[in-house]
């Protein structure tokens, strides 16, 4: 059997994957109370400084943590399951603990929040993978031991020294990027640069990976070899220094993989054995998963290993036979494109599962950026080396190298910005269904197996003598790849769907028609910050939505509009989400909120439509009918002029969307419903004003007789929503009551005259 060790490692990885699929992890156990002030003992394994709105903070990660609990357990200490992150305010009295020392720290417990909407970042799952249990805010160090790790403290001080050199030589923005590129420090990374690199598909330059280890390690190995040092000593020294470099920059999964594979490559040379990249890759993956199986759900792990897997397994599958045989520039470019395509075939489903979109021009961008990264890293290293010399000798050289770094980073940013301005720059696909991902994987495996089996047959005696190539023809391979891409990128929306997003104390409803038309009813919150960037846009991308056909703003209070305003603001998170039109109440009060909305819509060229009772907007499989306000309605408040709309699907499933309408508006809406001869109640009722007792009159609810009542409100909100009186009315009607504060997003699928309700948090 060829590659026996590789096969064993792959079998182990597959077993871990199947085990995790068949055995969902239990929920996080919270042994402490949120906000409780406790004292912990632990060993400092990582530390860094961060700057925020509250000033400079020392962030310490503790391992082997014990909680001080007088009267409980031996010596009054209770073990904590995972690591703990502590945020210590920096003041003149702070004595920074050394790496490896044991400290006692007191602070307020804060658990990581779970995702409450599809597409949202799940901090709880992310830190669970990293082995972190919770964090301590407003932490204070009480005591610290004198014993510490000289090795880890020395690496930390060296890293701080290098960071200070970048701070002296480079502008703050360039320094933050170079710290990420060479030192693995992303705490100060400019948010706009991070977002720009991620959206254009070159965020990998910010991760310590194989490029760094190959350039540093192999460069050092060759340099030592030319000095006459024995080859074995060169290998040991090079690998040892790369391990130290990995420890200094945090030893992420990508850094671990690169260091391990580098060590395997040199070991193969020392033992005069053939180095097999795929075996080294599989063994590195197995070792990481032995320590933490949950890394199979970590995006960095998947993208790092996926890139090498694609390049190692699929490059021959997508490469023409004549590609790369010559040294002409076009031949080299074609070979690079084939390499990018092979990595794309593995990265594509991962990107869709993590980011729900793919940067279309990343192929071309990486053809320039990846070769240029060698020059950027060389300039950065020379900058650090010269900056470490006495000022008179090295400052001028360091500044010169800093200018080179600035020029290259500026070129990267310019290329990224230009690529994002091109048509179809970001292909928003949405999160594929699991069966599509598995089918895509099966197609790629089939291509790989068929190609290599064909090569095996072509080397046979009969075919070899006659020059017959038994493999799949290249056009057929490309057609199969295209079919797989189309399969996995199909729209995730099937039929009419509604989702009541959990935006805290606010409202946001997404509606999709059977024909692929998408609508938003409100979108804002007063309890959650950046609702547009953190909740609405991620959900739209998750659903594969790049354009909204209409956004209905029932009224202009911030708890219904703040997220939509983010989408409208120039340069905001919503610039990638198109909006065809904004629909507001015809009785809107033209106050400051209206003026800001009108200005933003004018800047984006989005028309504003005013709706009155009787207006009707139709889409494929559904229709909106406005019930309030009337033509001559004169509102005295924003809530009073709220739009009330009846949504009806072609198979007669109905929903009543009420905004924050007050009692007189509810009576007017009830009157219009009574005037409908075939009205027989509604299936879904969006409770008005977050379940307030001052809305949701018994008259309208009794007329509607809703089967399902949905209440959008924040947990522990200061208004006491929903009020007990409102809940009692719904109970008397026999309604199924769902509240976003309990369930997270509430997702409804409508098909064949029936609807299914699913809570995001079960």
C-alpha positions as CSV (number, residue, x, y, z in Angstrom):
1,X,0.0,0.0,0.0
2,X,1.4,3.4,-1.0
3,X,1.7,6.0,1.7
4,X,0.6,3.7,4.6
5,X,1.2,6.4,7.3
6,X,-0.8,9.0,5.3
7,X,-3.7,6.5,5.0
8,X,-3.7,5.9,8.8
9,X,-3.7,9.6,9.5
10,X,-6.5,10.3,7.0
11,X,-8.5,7.4,8.5
12,X,-8.0,9.0,12.0
13,X,-9.2,12.5,10.8
14,X,-12.2,10.9,9.1
15,X,-13.0,9.0,12.3
16,X,-12.9,12.2,14.3
17,X,-15.1,14.0,11.8
18,X,-17.7,11.2,11.9
19,X,-17.6,11.0,15.7
20,X,-18.2,14.8,16.0
21,X,-21.1,14.6,13.4
22,X,-22.8,11.7,15.3
23,X,-22.1,13.0,18.8
24,X,-23.1,16.7,19.1
25,X,-21.2,18.4,21.9
26,X,-23.2,19.2,25.1
27,X,-23.8,22.9,26.0
28,X,-21.3,24.9,27.8
29,X,-21.5,24.5,31.6
30,X,-21.5,27.8,33.4
31,X,-20.1,27.1,36.9
32,X,-20.0,30.8,37.8
33,X,-22.7,33.5,37.6
34,X,-22.4,36.2,34.9
35,X,-20.9,39.3,36.5
36,X,-19.8,37.5,39.6
37,X,-16.5,38.7,41.0
38,X,-14.2,35.8,41.7
39,X,-10.5,35.0,42.4
40,X,-8.5,32.6,40.2
41,X,-5.0,31.1,40.4
42,X,-3.4,30.2,37.1
43,X,-0.2,30.1,35.0
44,X,0.4,32.9,32.5
45,X,0.7,31.2,29.1
46,X,0.1,34.3,26.9
47,X,0.0,38.0,27.3
48,X,-0.4,41.1,25.0
49,X,-1.4,44.7,25.2
50,X,-4.6,46.0,23.5
51,X,-5.8,49.5,23.1
52,X,-9.6,50.2,23.3
53,X,-12.1,52.9,24.2
54,X,-11.2,52.4,27.9
55,X,-7.4,52.9,27.3
56,X,-4.6,50.3,27.3
57,X,-5.3,46.9,28.6
58,X,-3.1,43.9,29.4
59,X,-4.7,40.8,28.2
60,X,-3.5,37.6,30.0
61,X,-4.4,34.0,29.2
62,X,-4.2,31.7,32.1
63,X,-3.9,27.9,31.9
64,X,-4.2,25.2,34.7
65,X,-6.7,27.5,36.4
66,X,-8.0,27.0,39.9
67,X,-10.8,29.0,41.4
68,X,-10.5,30.1,45.0
69,X,-13.6,28.8,46.9
70,X,-13.1,28.9,50.7
71,X,-14.7,25.8,52.2
72,X,-14.8,23.8,48.9
73,X,-12.4,21.0,48.0
74,X,-8.8,20.6,49.0
75,X,-7.2,23.9,50.1
76,X,-10.4,25.7,49.1
77,X,-9.6,25.5,45.3
78,X,-11.8,24.2,42.5
79,X,-10.4,23.4,39.0
80,X,-11.7,25.4,36.0
81,X,-12.3,23.3,32.9
82,X,-10.4,25.4,30.4
83,X,-8.2,28.5,30.1
84,X,-9.3,31.9,31.2
85,X,-8.7,35.3,29.5
86,X,-8.2,38.2,31.9
87,X,-8.4,41.9,31.0
88,X,-6.2,43.9,33.4
89,X,-6.3,47.7,33.3
90,X,-2.9,49.3,32.9
91,X,-1.9,51.8,35.6
92,X,1.3,53.0,37.2
93,X,1.1,50.3,39.9
94,X,0.9,47.4,37.6
95,X,3.8,44.9,37.7
96,X,3.5,42.9,34.5
97,X,3.6,39.1,35.4
98,X,6.2,37.1,33.6
99,X,5.3,34.3,31.2
100,X,5.0,30.9,33.0
101,X,4.5,32.5,36.4
102,X,1.5,31.7,38.6
103,X,-0.7,34.6,39.6
104,X,-3.8,35.3,41.6
105,X,-6.3,37.5,39.8
106,X,-9.7,38.9,40.8
107,X,-12.3,40.0,38.3
108,X,-15.8,39.9,37.0
109,X,-16.9,36.7,35.1
110,X,-18.2,37.1,31.6
111,X,-19.1,34.1,29.4
112,X,-18.8,34.2,25.6
113,X,-22.1,34.6,23.8
114,X,-23.5,32.1,21.4
115,X,-24.8,33.0,18.0
116,X,-28.5,33.9,18.1
117,X,-29.0,34.3,14.4
118,X,-27.9,32.3,11.3
119,X,-24.7,33.7,9.9
120,X,-23.7,35.5,13.1
121,X,-20.3,34.9,14.7
122,X,-20.4,32.3,17.4
123,X,-17.9,33.5,20.0
124,X,-18.8,30.6,22.4
125,X,-18.0,28.0,19.8
126,X,-14.8,29.8,18.7
127,X,-13.3,30.1,22.1
128,X,-14.4,26.5,23.0
129,X,-12.2,25.3,20.1
130,X,-9.3,27.4,21.5
131,X,-9.9,25.8,24.9
132,X,-11.0,29.0,26.7
133,X,-13.7,28.7,29.3
134,X,-14.6,32.3,30.1
135,X,-13.0,35.7,30.6
136,X,-12.5,38.1,33.5
137,X,-13.2,41.8,33.1
138,X,-12.0,44.6,35.4
139,X,-9.3,42.1,36.6
140,X,-6.7,43.0,39.2
141,X,-3.6,41.0,39.9
142,X,-3.3,40.2,43.6
143,X,-0.2,38.1,43.8
144,X,2.4,36.5,41.5
145,X,5.1,34.0,41.9
146,X,8.8,34.6,41.5
147,X,9.2,31.5,39.4
148,X,8.6,31.8,35.6
149,X,9.6,30.3,32.3
150,X,12.8,32.0,31.1
151,X,12.2,30.5,27.6
152,X,8.7,31.9,27.1
153,X,9.4,35.2,28.8
154,X,12.5,35.8,26.6
155,X,10.5,35.1,23.5
156,X,7.8,37.5,24.7
157,X,10.4,40.3,25.4
158,X,11.9,39.7,22.0
159,X,8.5,40.0,20.3
160,X,7.9,43.3,22.3
161,X,11.3,44.6,21.2
162,X,10.4,43.9,17.5
163,X,7.0,45.5,17.9
164,X,8.7,48.6,19.3
165,X,11.0,48.8,16.3
166,X,8.0,48.7,13.9
167,X,6.3,51.4,16.0
168,X,9.4,53.6,15.7
169,X,10.1,53.1,12.0
170,X,6.6,52.8,10.5
171,X,3.4,54.7,10.5
172,X,0.8,53.3,12.9
173,X,-1.2,51.6,10.2
174,X,1.8,50.0,8.5
175,X,3.2,48.9,11.8
176,X,0.0,47.2,12.8
177,X,0.0,45.2,9.5
178,X,3.7,44.3,9.7
179,X,3.2,43.1,13.3
180,X,0.5,40.8,12.1
181,X,2.5,39.6,9.1
182,X,5.8,38.8,10.8
183,X,5.0,38.7,14.6
184,X,1.4,37.2,14.6
185,X,0.2,40.2,16.6
186,X,-3.3,41.2,15.4
187,X,-4.6,43.1,18.5
188,X,-3.7,46.5,16.9
189,X,-4.5,45.5,13.3
190,X,-6.3,48.3,11.5
191,X,-10.0,47.2,11.1
192,X,-10.3,48.6,7.6
193,X,-7.2,46.9,6.4
194,X,-8.3,43.6,7.9
195,X,-11.7,43.9,6.2
196,X,-10.2,45.0,2.9
197,X,-7.8,42.0,2.8
198,X,-10.5,39.6,3.8
199,X,-13.0,40.7,1.2
200,X,-10.5,40.7,-1.6
201,X,-9.2,37.2,-0.7
202,X,-5.6,37.9,0.6
203,X,-6.3,37.7,4.3
204,X,-3.9,34.8,4.4
205,X,-0.9,37.2,4.3
206,X,-1.9,38.1,7.9
207,X,-1.4,34.6,9.2
208,X,1.9,32.9,10.0
209,X,2.0,30.1,7.6
210,X,4.2,28.0,5.2
211,X,5.5,31.1,3.4
212,X,7.1,32.4,6.6
213,X,8.6,29.1,7.7
214,X,9.9,28.3,4.2
215,X,11.5,31.7,3.7
216,X,12.9,31.9,7.2
217,X,13.7,28.3,7.9
218,X,15.0,27.2,4.6
219,X,16.9,30.5,4.2
220,X,18.6,29.9,7.5
221,X,19.3,26.3,6.7
222,X,21.0,27.1,3.4
223,X,22.9,30.0,5.0
224,X,24.3,27.7,7.7
225,X,25.1,25.0,5.2
226,X,27.3,27.4,3.2
227,X,29.3,28.3,6.3
228,X,30.6,24.7,6.5
229,X,28.6,23.6,9.5
230,X,27.6,19.9,9.3
231,X,24.2,19.3,7.6
232,X,22.7,17.6,10.7
233,X,23.6,20.6,12.9
234,X,22.2,23.0,10.3
235,X,18.9,21.0,10.3
236,X,18.6,20.8,14.1
237,X,19.4,24.5,14.5
238,X,17.0,25.6,11.8
239,X,14.1,23.5,13.1
240,X,14.8,24.6,16.7
241,X,14.7,28.2,15.7
242,X,11.5,27.8,13.7
243,X,9.9,26.1,16.7
244,X,11.0,29.1,18.8
245,X,9.6,31.5,16.1
246,X,6.3,29.6,16.2
247,X,6.2,29.8,20.0
248,X,6.9,33.6,19.8
249,X,4.1,34.3,17.3
250,X,1.5,32.1,19.2
251,X,1.8,28.8,17.3
252,X,-1.5,28.8,15.6
253,X,-2.7,25.7,13.7
254,X,-1.3,27.1,10.4
255,X,2.1,27.9,12.1
256,X,2.2,24.4,13.7
257,X,1.5,22.8,10.4
258,X,4.2,24.8,8.6
259,X,6.9,24.2,11.3
260,X,6.0,20.5,11.5
261,X,6.2,20.0,7.7
262,X,9.5,21.9,7.6
263,X,10.9,19.6,10.3
264,X,9.7,16.5,8.4
265,X,11.3,17.8,5.2
266,X,14.7,18.3,6.8
267,X,14.4,15.0,8.7
268,X,13.8,13.2,5.3
269,X,16.9,14.8,3.9
270,X,19.0,13.7,7.0
271,X,17.7,10.2,6.7
272,X,18.1,10.1,2.9
273,X,14.4,9.3,2.6
274,X,11.9,10.7,0.1
275,X,9.9,13.6,1.6
276,X,6.1,13.1,1.0
277,X,4.2,16.3,1.5
278,X,0.8,14.7,1.9
279,X,2.0,12.3,4.6
280,X,3.6,15.2,6.5
281,X,0.3,17.1,6.1
282,X,-1.9,14.2,7.3
283,X,0.4,13.5,10.3
284,X,0.4,17.2,11.3
285,X,-3.4,17.2,11.2
286,X,-3.7,14.1,13.3
287,X,-1.3,15.5,15.9
288,X,-3.4,18.7,16.2
289,X,-6.7,16.8,16.4
290,X,-5.3,14.4,19.0
291,X,-4.9,17.4,21.3
292,X,-8.1,19.2,20.3
293,X,-10.6,17.4,17.9
294,X,-12.7,20.6,17.7
295,X,-10.1,22.1,15.4
296,X,-12.0,20.4,12.6
297,X,-14.5,23.2,13.0
298,X,-11.9,26.0,13.0
299,X,-11.7,28.1,9.8
300,X,-8.0,28.7,10.1
301,X,-7.2,25.0,10.4
302,X,-9.4,24.1,7.5
303,X,-8.1,26.8,5.2
304,X,-4.5,26.2,6.1
305,X,-4.6,22.5,5.6
306,X,-7.0,22.8,2.7
307,X,-4.6,25.0,0.7
308,X,-1.8,22.4,0.9
309,X,-4.2,19.5,0.2
310,X,-5.5,21.2,-2.9
311,X,-2.1,22.0,-4.2
312,X,-0.8,18.5,-3.4
313,X,-3.7,16.5,-4.7
314,X,-5.6,18.5,-7.4
315,X,-2.9,20.4,-9.3
316,X,-2.4,17.6,-11.8
317,X,-6.2,17.2,-12.1
318,X,-6.8,20.7,-13.4
319,X,-3.4,21.2,-15.2
320,X,-3.1,20.6,-19.0
321,X,-0.3,18.3,-20.0
322,X,1.7,21.0,-21.6
323,X,1.3,23.5,-18.8
324,X,4.6,24.5,-17.0
325,X,6.9,22.7,-19.5
326,X,8.4,25.9,-20.8
327,X,10.0,28.8,-19.0
328,X,8.0,31.5,-20.9
329,X,6.1,34.0,-18.8
330,X,2.7,32.8,-20.1
331,X,3.6,29.2,-19.2
332,X,4.5,30.2,-15.7
333,X,1.3,32.3,-15.4
334,X,-0.8,29.4,-16.6
335,X,0.9,27.1,-14.1
336,X,0.2,29.6,-11.3
337,X,-3.4,29.8,-12.3
338,X,-3.7,26.1,-12.3
339,X,-2.3,26.1,-8.8
340,X,-4.8,28.7,-7.7
341,X,-7.6,26.7,-9.2
342,X,-6.5,23.6,-7.3
343,X,-6.5,25.5,-4.0
344,X,-9.9,27.1,-4.9
345,X,-11.5,23.7,-5.3
346,X,-10.8,22.9,-1.6
347,X,-11.2,26.4,-0.3
348,X,-14.5,27.2,-2.0
349,X,-16.9,25.1,0.2
350,X,-14.9,26.2,3.3
351,X,-15.3,29.8,2.4
352,X,-19.0,29.4,1.7
353,X,-19.5,27.7,5.1
354,X,-17.6,30.3,7.0
355,X,-18.0,33.6,5.1
356,X,-20.9,32.7,2.7
357,X,-19.2,34.5,-0.2
358,X,-16.1,34.2,-2.4
359,X,-13.9,37.0,-3.8
360,X,-14.0,36.3,-7.5
361,X,-10.8,38.1,-8.4
362,X,-8.6,36.6,-5.6
363,X,-7.1,34.3,-8.3
364,X,-5.5,37.2,-10.2
365,X,-4.8,39.2,-7.0
366,X,-2.8,36.3,-5.5
367,X,-0.7,35.9,-8.6
368,X,0.8,39.3,-7.7
369,X,0.5,39.4,-3.9
370,X,2.1,36.0,-3.1
371,X,5.4,36.6,-5.0
372,X,5.5,40.1,-3.6
373,X,5.1,38.8,0.0
374,X,8.7,37.5,-0.2
375,X,9.9,41.0,-0.8
376,X,7.6,42.4,2.0
377,X,8.9,39.9,4.5
378,X,12.5,40.4,3.5
379,X,12.1,44.2,3.9
380,X,10.4,43.7,7.3
381,X,13.1,41.4,8.5
382,X,15.8,43.8,7.4
383,X,13.9,46.6,9.2
384,X,13.9,44.5,12.4
385,X,17.6,43.6,12.0
386,X,18.7,47.2,11.3
387,X,16.4,48.6,14.0
388,X,18.1,46.3,16.6
389,X,21.5,47.9,15.9
390,X,22.7,51.1,17.7
391,X,20.7,54.1,16.4
392,X,23.7,55.6,14.6
393,X,24.2,52.5,12.5
394,X,20.8,51.0,11.9
395,X,18.1,53.7,12.0
396,X,18.7,54.9,8.5
397,X,18.6,51.4,7.0
398,X,15.5,50.6,9.1
399,X,13.7,53.7,7.8
400,X,14.7,52.8,4.3
401,X,13.3,49.3,4.7
402,X,10.2,50.9,6.3
403,X,9.7,52.9,3.1
404,X,9.8,49.7,1.1
405,X,7.2,48.1,3.4
406,X,5.0,51.1,3.1
407,X,5.2,51.0,-0.7
408,X,4.3,47.3,-0.9
409,X,1.5,47.6,1.6
410,X,0.1,50.6,-0.2
411,X,0.3,48.6,-3.5
412,X,-1.6,45.7,-1.8
413,X,-4.3,48.0,-0.6
414,X,-4.6,49.7,-3.9
415,X,-4.9,46.4,-5.8
416,X,-7.5,45.2,-3.3
417,X,-9.6,48.3,-3.5
418,X,-9.5,48.2,-7.3
419,X,-10.4,44.5,-7.4
420,X,-13.5,45.2,-5.2
421,X,-14.7,47.9,-7.6
422,X,-14.8,45.5,-10.5
423,X,-18.2,44.0,-11.4
424,X,-19.2,40.8,-9.4
425,X,-16.2,41.3,-7.1
426,X,-17.8,39.4,-4.3
427,X,-19.9,36.4,-5.2
428,X,-22.4,36.1,-2.3
429,X,-23.6,32.5,-2.5
430,X,-24.9,31.7,1.0
431,X,-24.4,28.8,3.2
432,X,-24.9,25.6,1.2
433,X,-27.0,22.8,2.5
434,X,-25.0,19.9,4.0
435,X,-26.0,17.5,1.2
436,X,-24.7,19.9,-1.4
437,X,-21.3,20.1,0.4
438,X,-21.1,16.3,0.5
439,X,-22.1,15.9,-3.1
440,X,-19.5,18.5,-4.1
441,X,-16.8,16.6,-2.1
442,X,-17.9,13.4,-3.8
443,X,-17.5,15.0,-7.3
444,X,-14.0,16.3,-6.4
445,X,-12.9,12.9,-5.0
446,X,-14.3,11.2,-8.2
447,X,-12.2,13.6,-10.4
448,X,-9.1,12.9,-8.3
449,X,-9.6,9.1,-8.4
450,X,-10.5,9.0,-12.1
451,X,-7.5,11.1,-13.1
452,X,-5.0,9.0,-11.1
453,X,-6.5,5.7,-12.2
454,X,-6.3,6.9,-15.8
455,X,-2.6,7.8,-15.3
456,X,-2.0,4.3,-13.8
457,X,-3.7,2.7,-16.8
458,X,-1.8,4.9,-19.2
459,X,1.5,3.7,-17.8
460,X,0.6,0.1,-18.6
461,X,2.5,-1.8,-21.3
462,X,-0.1,-1.7,-24.0
463,X,-1.1,2.0,-23.6
464,X,2.5,3.1,-23.0
465,X,3.8,1.6,-26.3
466,X,1.0,3.2,-28.2
467,X,1.0,6.6,-26.4
468,X,-2.6,6.3,-25.3
469,X,-3.8,8.6,-22.5
470,X,-6.7,6.8,-20.7
471,X,-7.4,9.7,-18.3
472,X,-10.4,12.0,-18.5
473,X,-10.1,14.6,-21.2
474,X,-9.3,18.1,-19.9
475,X,-12.6,19.7,-21.2
476,X,-14.6,16.9,-19.4
477,X,-12.6,17.6,-16.2
478,X,-13.4,21.3,-16.4
479,X,-17.0,20.6,-17.1
480,X,-17.3,18.4,-14.1
481,X,-15.6,21.1,-11.9
482,X,-18.1,23.6,-13.3
483,X,-21.0,21.3,-12.5
484,X,-19.8,20.8,-8.9
485,X,-19.5,24.6,-8.5
486,X,-23.0,25.2,-9.8
487,X,-24.3,22.4,-7.5
488,X,-22.9,23.9,-4.3
489,X,-23.7,27.5,-5.2
490,X,-27.4,27.1,-5.8
491,X,-29.7,29.4,-3.8
492,X,-30.4,28.1,-0.3
493,X,-33.9,29.6,-0.3
494,X,-36.7,27.2,-1.3
495,X,-40.3,28.5,-1.4
496,X,-41.5,31.4,0.7
497,X,-39.6,32.0,3.9
498,X,-39.7,34.4,6.9
499,X,-37.1,35.0,9.6
500,X,-37.7,37.1,12.7
501,X,-34.1,38.0,13.6
502,X,-33.0,38.4,17.2
503,X,-31.7,41.9,17.3
504,X,-32.3,42.4,21.0
505,X,-34.6,45.3,21.8
506,X,-35.7,46.0,18.3
507,X,-37.3,44.5,15.2
508,X,-36.0,42.9,12.0
509,X,-38.0,40.6,9.7
510,X,-36.6,39.0,6.5
511,X,-38.9,37.7,3.9
512,X,-38.0,35.7,0.7
513,X,-40.4,34.9,-2.1
514,X,-40.5,31.7,-4.2
515,X,-39.1,33.6,-7.1
516,X,-36.0,34.9,-5.4
517,X,-37.2,38.3,-4.4
518,X,-36.1,39.5,-0.9
519,X,-37.6,42.0,1.5
520,X,-36.7,43.4,4.9
521,X,-39.3,44.8,7.3
522,X,-37.5,47.1,9.8
523,X,-33.9,46.5,11.0
524,X,-32.7,48.1,14.2
525,X,-32.0,47.7,17.9
526,X,-31.4,49.9,20.9
527,X,-29.7,47.2,23.0
528,X,-27.2,45.7,20.4
529,X,-24.5,47.8,18.7
530,X,-23.8,47.6,15.0
531,X,-26.9,45.5,14.2
532,X,-26.3,45.9,10.5
533,X,-22.7,44.7,10.5
534,X,-23.1,42.0,13.1
535,X,-26.6,40.6,12.5
536,X,-28.3,41.8,9.3
537,X,-25.5,41.6,6.8
538,X,-24.2,38.2,8.0
539,X,-27.7,36.8,7.8
540,X,-28.3,38.1,4.3
541,X,-25.0,36.6,3.2
542,X,-25.9,33.3,4.9
543,X,-29.1,33.3,2.8
544,X,-27.2,34.2,-0.4
545,X,-28.9,37.6,-0.6
546,X,-26.9,40.4,-2.3
547,X,-29.9,42.7,-3.1
548,X,-33.1,43.6,-1.2
549,X,-36.0,44.3,-3.5
550,X,-37.6,46.5,-0.9
551,X,-37.0,47.6,2.7
552,X,-40.1,48.5,4.7
553,X,-39.5,50.8,7.6
554,X,-42.7,50.7,9.6
555,X,-41.6,53.9,11.5
556,X,-38.3,55.7,12.1
557,X,-37.5,54.9,15.7
558,X,-33.9,53.8,16.0
559,X,-34.9,50.3,17.3
560,X,-36.4,49.7,13.9
561,X,-33.9,51.6,11.7
562,X,-30.4,51.6,13.1
563,X,-29.2,48.5,11.2
564,X,-30.8,49.7,8.0
565,X,-29.1,53.1,8.3
566,X,-25.8,51.2,8.6
567,X,-26.6,49.5,5.3
568,X,-27.2,52.9,3.7
569,X,-24.2,54.7,5.0
570,X,-21.4,55.2,2.5
571,X,-18.5,52.8,3.3
572,X,-20.6,50.9,5.8
573,X,-21.1,47.1,6.0
574,X,-24.1,47.3,3.8
575,X,-22.3,48.8,0.7
576,X,-22.1,45.2,-0.6
577,X,-25.9,44.7,-0.1
578,X,-28.0,46.5,-2.8
579,X,-31.3,48.0,-1.9
580,X,-33.8,48.7,-4.7
581,X,-36.2,50.9,-2.8
582,X,-37.2,52.0,0.7
583,X,-40.9,52.0,1.7
584,X,-42.1,54.1,4.6
585,X,-45.4,55.2,6.1
586,X,-47.4,57.8,4.2
587,X,-48.0,59.6,7.5
588,X,-44.3,59.9,8.4
589,X,-43.4,62.9,10.5
590,X,-40.6,64.7,8.6
591,X,-38.3,65.1,11.6
592,X,-34.5,64.7,12.0
593,X,-34.7,60.9,11.5
594,X,-36.6,61.4,8.3
595,X,-34.1,64.0,7.1
596,X,-31.1,61.6,7.7
597,X,-32.9,58.8,5.9
598,X,-33.8,60.9,2.9
599,X,-30.2,62.2,2.7
600,X,-28.7,58.7,2.7
601,X,-31.1,57.4,0.2
602,X,-30.4,60.4,-2.1
603,X,-26.7,59.7,-1.8
604,X,-27.1,56.1,-2.7
605,X,-29.7,56.8,-5.4
606,X,-32.4,54.7,-3.7
607,X,-36.0,55.9,-4.2
608,X,-38.4,56.3,-1.2
609,X,-42.0,55.3,-1.5
610,X,-44.8,56.4,0.9
611,X,-47.4,53.8,1.5
612,X,-51.1,54.3,2.6
613,X,-53.9,51.9,3.4
614,X,-55.0,50.0,0.3
615,X,-51.5,50.0,-1.4
616,X,-50.4,46.5,-2.5
617,X,-47.0,45.2,-3.4
618,X,-46.8,41.8,-5.1
619,X,-43.9,39.3,-5.6
620,X,-43.7,35.8,-6.8
621,X,-45.9,33.8,-4.4
622,X,-46.7,36.5,-1.9
623,X,-48.3,40.0,-1.6
624,X,-48.1,42.8,0.9
625,X,-51.3,44.8,1.6
626,X,-51.1,48.0,3.7
627,X,-53.8,48.3,6.4
628,X,-52.6,51.5,8.1
629,X,-52.2,54.5,8.0
630,X,-55.2,55.8,6.1
631,X,-54.9,58.5,3.5
632,X,-55.8,61.4,5.8
633,X,-54.2,60.0,9.0
634,X,-52.5,62.7,11.0
635,X,-49.9,61.1,13.4
636,X,-48.8,62.7,16.6
637,X,-45.9,60.3,17.2
638,X,-43.7,57.9,15.3
639,X,-45.3,54.8,16.8
640,X,-48.8,56.1,15.8
641,X,-47.9,56.2,12.1
642,X,-46.4,52.7,12.0
643,X,-47.2,50.7,8.9
644,X,-49.5,47.7,9.5
645,X,-49.3,45.2,6.7
646,X,-50.9,41.9,5.9
647,X,-48.7,39.4,4.1
648,X,-50.4,36.7,2.1
649,X,-48.8,33.9,0.2
650,X,-50.3,32.4,-3.0
651,X,-51.4,29.3,-1.0
652,X,-53.2,31.4,1.6
653,X,-50.8,31.5,4.5
654,X,-51.2,34.9,6.1
655,X,-49.1,37.1,8.5
656,X,-49.9,40.4,10.2
657,X,-46.9,42.7,10.6
658,X,-47.7,45.6,13.0
659,X,-44.5,47.6,13.7
660,X,-45.1,49.6,16.9
661,X,-48.6,50.7,16.0
662,X,-50.8,52.1,18.8
663,X,-54.4,51.3,19.7
664,X,-56.1,53.7,17.2
665,X,-54.0,52.3,14.3
666,X,-54.9,48.8,15.4
667,X,-58.6,49.7,15.3
668,X,-58.2,51.1,11.8
669,X,-56.4,48.0,10.7
670,X,-59.1,45.8,12.3
671,X,-61.7,47.8,10.4
672,X,-60.1,47.1,7.0
673,X,-59.8,43.4,7.9
674,X,-63.5,43.3,8.8
675,X,-64.3,44.8,5.4
676,X,-62.6,41.8,3.7
677,X,-65.3,39.3,2.9
678,X,-63.0,36.2,2.9
679,X,-61.0,37.1,6.0
680,X,-60.7,34.2,8.4
681,X,-57.9,35.2,10.7
682,X,-54.1,35.1,10.3
683,X,-51.6,32.3,10.8
684,X,-48.7,34.5,12.0
685,X,-49.0,37.7,14.1
686,X,-46.0,39.9,14.8
687,X,-46.8,41.4,18.2
688,X,-46.9,45.2,18.1
689,X,-44.3,47.3,20.0
690,X,-42.4,44.2,21.3
691,X,-45.4,42.9,23.2
692,X,-46.3,46.1,25.0
693,X,-49.6,46.4,26.9
694,X,-50.2,49.8,25.3
695,X,-50.5,48.0,21.9
696,X,-51.8,44.6,21.0
697,X,-55.5,45.4,21.7
698,X,-57.8,42.5,22.4
699,X,-60.0,43.7,19.6
700,X,-57.4,43.2,16.9
701,X,-56.0,39.9,18.3
702,X,-59.5,38.5,18.8
703,X,-60.3,39.3,15.2
704,X,-57.0,37.9,13.9
705,X,-57.1,34.7,16.0
706,X,-53.4,34.1,15.3
707,X,-52.1,30.5,15.4
708,X,-48.6,31.8,16.0
709,X,-47.6,35.0,17.9
710,X,-44.0,36.2,17.5
711,X,-42.6,38.8,19.9
712,X,-39.3,40.5,19.2
713,X,-37.7,41.9,22.3
714,X,-34.4,41.9,24.2
715,X,-33.5,39.8,27.2
716,X,-33.9,41.7,30.5
717,X,-34.9,44.8,28.7
718,X,-35.7,47.9,30.8
719,X,-39.2,48.2,29.5
720,X,-40.4,44.9,30.8
721,X,-41.4,43.7,27.3
722,X,-43.4,41.6,26.7
723,X,-46.0,42.7,29.3
724,X,-48.0,40.0,31.1
725,X,-51.3,41.4,29.9
726,X,-50.3,40.9,26.2
727,X,-49.1,37.3,26.9
728,X,-52.4,36.5,28.6
729,X,-54.4,37.7,25.6
730,X,-52.4,35.5,23.2
731,X,-52.8,32.6,25.6
732,X,-56.6,33.1,25.7
733,X,-56.6,32.9,21.9
734,X,-54.7,29.6,22.0
735,X,-51.7,31.1,20.1
736,X,-48.3,29.5,20.0
737,X,-46.1,32.2,21.5
738,X,-42.5,32.5,20.4
739,X,-40.1,35.2,21.7
740,X,-36.7,36.0,20.2
741,X,-35.3,36.6,23.7
742,X,-35.8,32.9,24.4
743,X,-35.4,31.3,21.0
744,X,-33.0,33.5,19.1
745,X,-34.0,33.9,15.4
746,X,-37.4,32.4,14.5
747,X,-37.4,30.9,11.1
748,X,-40.6,30.0,9.2
749,X,-40.8,28.1,5.9
750,X,-44.1,28.2,4.0
751,X,-44.9,25.7,1.3
752,X,-48.1,24.0,0.0
753,X,-50.4,26.0,2.3
754,X,-48.5,24.9,5.5
755,X,-45.7,26.5,7.5
756,X,-43.0,25.1,9.7
757,X,-41.5,27.1,12.6
758,X,-37.9,26.5,13.8
759,X,-36.1,28.2,16.6
760,X,-32.5,29.0,16.1
761,X,-31.7,28.2,19.7
762,X,-33.4,25.0,20.7
